[in-house]
Amino acid sequence: MRLPAHLQYLYKSMTPRYPKWQPGDPRHRIFFPQFWMRIMRPEENRSIRPNVVRFECHIEMTKNDIKQYLEKIYKVDVLDVTTIIQQGKENRHPVSSEIVDPDPDRKFAYAFLKNETFEYPDIWRGRLPFDELAKDEKRMASVTNKENAATIHRPGLSNWFR
């Protein structure tokens, strides 16, 4: 199900194109595009240097846009930016093998910081996210076991008749 644009995350919504400069327009104008960047941890089994930060960013952002975004909004000195575009997965129909719903391409940026190091924050504060999931799964299993125990004397009978 596709959500309306005003309910989607900014990184999943469409962004308008750059307005083209034409003769007669003012040279200096302030333009706030709807670009987005989100910080990403390094890929599994791939370590990066302490002065490098990995971002997922809007597909239309250039290296210069990324550098200015970090320097002017977050006041971070950036030495260099490297970008990689990862092609989206092509989902094929199981019978006709046509491409049904391809995933969008993703752009990753590696920002090299000048005279700074970056340490990823510990958002789980020592706990693993799997602990919370395991508790929820146990609770759901106990609820379904209680429901099954209450209806065990009528096996094979649908819930509509109970």
C-alpha positions as a Markdown table, in Angstrom:
| # | Residue | x | y | z |
|---|---|---|---|---|
| 1 | Met | 0.0 | 0.0 | 0.0 |
| 2 | Arg | 1.4 | 3.4 | -1.0 |
| 3 | Leu | 0.9 | 6.3 | 1.4 |
| 4 | Pro | 0.2 | 9.8 | 0.4 |
| 5 | Ala | 3.2 | 12.1 | 0.0 |
| 6 | His | 2.5 | 14.1 | 3.1 |
| 7 | Leu | 2.5 | 11.0 | 5.3 |
| 8 | Gln | 5.7 | 9.5 | 3.9 |
| 9 | Tyr | 9.2 | 9.8 | 5.2 |
| 10 | Leu | 11.1 | 12.5 | 3.5 |
| 11 | Tyr | 13.6 | 10.0 | 2.1 |
| 12 | Lys | 10.8 | 8.1 | 0.5 |
| 13 | Ser | 9.0 | 11.0 | -1.1 |
| 14 | Met | 9.6 | 12.7 | -4.4 |
| 15 | Thr | 11.5 | 16.0 | -4.4 |
| 16 | Pro | 11.1 | 18.8 | -6.8 |
| 17 | Arg | 13.8 | 19.5 | -9.4 |
| 18 | Tyr | 16.2 | 22.4 | -9.2 |
| 19 | Pro | 14.8 | 25.6 | -10.6 |
| 20 | Lys | 16.8 | 26.5 | -13.7 |
| 21 | Trp | 18.6 | 29.8 | -13.8 |
| 22 | Gln | 17.7 | 32.0 | -16.7 |
| 23 | Pro | 19.1 | 35.3 | -17.7 |
| 24 | Gly | 17.5 | 38.1 | -15.8 |
| 25 | Asp | 17.1 | 36.1 | -12.6 |
| 26 | Pro | 19.0 | 37.3 | -9.6 |
| 27 | Arg | 22.5 | 35.6 | -9.3 |
| 28 | His | 22.3 | 35.1 | -5.5 |
| 29 | Arg | 19.2 | 33.5 | -4.1 |
| 30 | Ile | 18.5 | 31.3 | -1.2 |
| 31 | Phe | 17.2 | 27.9 | -2.2 |
| 32 | Phe | 16.2 | 25.2 | 0.3 |
| 33 | Pro | 15.7 | 22.0 | -1.6 |
| 34 | Gln | 14.0 | 19.1 | 0.0 |
| 35 | Phe | 17.2 | 17.1 | 0.1 |
| 36 | Trp | 17.7 | 14.6 | 2.9 |
| 37 | Met | 20.6 | 12.8 | 4.4 |
| 38 | Arg | 20.6 | 10.1 | 7.1 |
| 39 | Ile | 23.5 | 8.7 | 8.9 |
| 40 | Met | 24.2 | 5.0 | 8.3 |
| 41 | Arg | 26.5 | 2.6 | 10.1 |
| 42 | Pro | 29.2 | 0.9 | 8.1 |
| 43 | Glu | 28.3 | -2.3 | 6.2 |
| 44 | Glu | 28.8 | -5.6 | 8.0 |
| 45 | Asn | 32.4 | -6.9 | 7.9 |
| 46 | Arg | 33.6 | -3.6 | 6.5 |
| 47 | Ser | 35.4 | -1.2 | 8.8 |
| 48 | Ile | 36.0 | 2.4 | 8.0 |
| 49 | Arg | 38.4 | 4.9 | 9.3 |
| 50 | Pro | 37.4 | 7.0 | 12.4 |
| 51 | Asn | 37.3 | 10.2 | 10.4 |
| 52 | Val | 34.9 | 8.8 | 7.8 |
| 53 | Val | 31.1 | 9.0 | 8.2 |
| 54 | Arg | 28.6 | 7.1 | 5.9 |
| 55 | Phe | 25.3 | 8.7 | 4.9 |
| 56 | Glu | 22.5 | 7.6 | 2.7 |
| 57 | Cys | 21.4 | 10.7 | 0.7 |
| 58 | His | 19.0 | 11.8 | -1.9 |
| 59 | Ile | 19.8 | 10.4 | -5.4 |
| 60 | Glu | 20.1 | 13.9 | -7.0 |
| 61 | Met | 22.6 | 15.3 | -4.5 |
| 62 | Thr | 26.0 | 16.0 | -5.9 |
| 63 | Lys | 29.3 | 15.8 | -3.9 |
| 64 | Asn | 29.3 | 19.6 | -3.7 |
| 65 | Asp | 25.7 | 19.6 | -2.3 |
| 66 | Ile | 26.7 | 17.0 | 0.3 |
| 67 | Lys | 29.8 | 18.9 | 1.4 |
| 68 | Gln | 27.9 | 22.2 | 1.7 |
| 69 | Tyr | 25.0 | 20.5 | 3.5 |
| 70 | Leu | 27.3 | 19.2 | 6.2 |
| 71 | Glu | 29.4 | 22.4 | 6.4 |
| 72 | Lys | 26.6 | 25.0 | 6.5 |
| 73 | Ile | 23.9 | 23.2 | 8.4 |
| 74 | Tyr | 25.9 | 21.1 | 10.9 |
| 75 | Lys | 29.1 | 23.2 | 10.9 |
| 76 | Val | 31.3 | 20.2 | 10.2 |
| 77 | Asp | 34.6 | 20.6 | 8.3 |
| 78 | Val | 34.6 | 18.2 | 5.4 |
| 79 | Leu | 37.8 | 17.3 | 3.6 |
| 80 | Asp | 36.3 | 15.2 | 0.8 |
| 81 | Val | 33.1 | 13.4 | -0.2 |
| 82 | Thr | 32.9 | 10.1 | -2.1 |
| 83 | Thr | 29.5 | 8.8 | -3.5 |
| 84 | Ile | 28.4 | 5.4 | -4.5 |
| 85 | Ile | 25.1 | 4.6 | -6.2 |
| 86 | Gln | 23.7 | 1.2 | -5.4 |
| 87 | Gln | 21.3 | -0.2 | -8.0 |
| 88 | Gly | 17.9 | -1.3 | -6.7 |
| 89 | Lys | 16.8 | -4.9 | -6.7 |
| 90 | Glu | 14.6 | -5.9 | -9.6 |
| 91 | Asn | 11.6 | -7.9 | -8.4 |
| 92 | Arg | 10.4 | -10.3 | -11.1 |
| 93 | His | 7.0 | -11.9 | -11.7 |
| 94 | Pro | 7.3 | -15.6 | -10.9 |
| 95 | Val | 5.5 | -16.7 | -14.1 |
| 96 | Ser | 6.2 | -14.2 | -16.8 |
| 97 | Ser | 9.6 | -13.1 | -15.3 |
| 98 | Glu | 8.8 | -9.4 | -16.1 |
| 99 | Ile | 10.1 | -6.7 | -13.8 |
| 100 | Val | 7.1 | -6.0 | -11.6 |
| 101 | Asp | 8.1 | -3.5 | -8.9 |
| 102 | Pro | 11.8 | -2.5 | -8.9 |
| 103 | Asp | 13.3 | -1.0 | -5.8 |
| 104 | Pro | 14.6 | 2.5 | -6.2 |
| 105 | Asp | 18.4 | 3.1 | -6.6 |
| 106 | Arg | 20.1 | 4.3 | -3.4 |
| 107 | Lys | 23.0 | 6.8 | -3.1 |
| 108 | Phe | 25.6 | 6.5 | -0.3 |
| 109 | Ala | 28.1 | 9.2 | 0.6 |
| 110 | Tyr | 31.3 | 8.8 | 2.5 |
| 111 | Ala | 32.3 | 12.1 | 4.1 |
| 112 | Phe | 35.9 | 12.4 | 5.1 |
| 113 | Leu | 36.2 | 14.8 | 8.1 |
| 114 | Lys | 39.0 | 17.3 | 8.5 |
| 115 | Asn | 40.8 | 17.1 | 11.9 |
| 116 | Glu | 37.8 | 15.3 | 13.6 |
| 117 | Thr | 36.8 | 11.8 | 14.4 |
| 118 | Phe | 33.3 | 10.4 | 14.5 |
| 119 | Glu | 32.0 | 7.7 | 16.8 |
| 120 | Tyr | 28.6 | 6.2 | 16.2 |
| 121 | Pro | 26.2 | 6.7 | 19.1 |
| 122 | Asp | 25.0 | 3.7 | 21.1 |
| 123 | Ile | 21.3 | 4.2 | 20.8 |
| 124 | Trp | 20.5 | 0.9 | 22.5 |
| 125 | Arg | 22.6 | 1.8 | 25.6 |
| 126 | Gly | 24.2 | -1.7 | 25.9 |
| 127 | Arg | 21.0 | -3.6 | 25.3 |
| 128 | Leu | 20.5 | -5.4 | 22.0 |
| 129 | Pro | 17.3 | -4.7 | 20.0 |
| 130 | Phe | 16.9 | -8.5 | 19.8 |
| 131 | Asp | 16.1 | -8.5 | 23.6 |
| 132 | Glu | 13.0 | -6.4 | 23.0 |
| 133 | Leu | 11.9 | -8.6 | 20.1 |
| 134 | Ala | 12.4 | -11.8 | 22.0 |
| 135 | Lys | 10.2 | -10.5 | 24.9 |
| 136 | Asp | 7.4 | -9.6 | 22.4 |
| 137 | Glu | 7.7 | -13.0 | 20.7 |
| 138 | Lys | 7.4 | -14.8 | 24.0 |
| 139 | Arg | 4.4 | -12.8 | 25.0 |
| 140 | Met | 2.7 | -13.4 | 21.7 |
| 141 | Ala | 3.4 | -17.1 | 21.9 |
| 142 | Ser | 1.9 | -17.3 | 25.4 |
| 143 | Val | -1.3 | -15.6 | 24.2 |
| 144 | Thr | -1.7 | -17.9 | 21.2 |
| 145 | Asn | -1.0 | -20.9 | 23.5 |
| 146 | Lys | -3.8 | -19.8 | 25.8 |
| 147 | Glu | -6.2 | -19.4 | 22.9 |
| 148 | Asn | -5.3 | -22.9 | 21.6 |
| 149 | Ala | -5.6 | -24.4 | 25.0 |
| 150 | Ala | -9.2 | -23.0 | 25.3 |
| 151 | Thr | -10.2 | -24.5 | 22.0 |
| 152 | Ile | -8.3 | -27.8 | 22.1 |
| 153 | His | -11.5 | -29.9 | 22.7 |
| 154 | Arg | -12.7 | -28.9 | 19.3 |
| 155 | Pro | -9.9 | -29.5 | 16.9 |
| 156 | Gly | -10.5 | -28.6 | 13.2 |
| 157 | Leu | -13.4 | -26.4 | 14.0 |
| 158 | Ser | -13.1 | -22.8 | 12.6 |
| 159 | Asn | -13.3 | -19.8 | 14.8 |
| 160 | Trp | -16.6 | -18.8 | 13.3 |
| 161 | Phe | -18.5 | -21.6 | 15.1 |
| 162 | Arg | -16.9 | -20.9 | 18.5 |
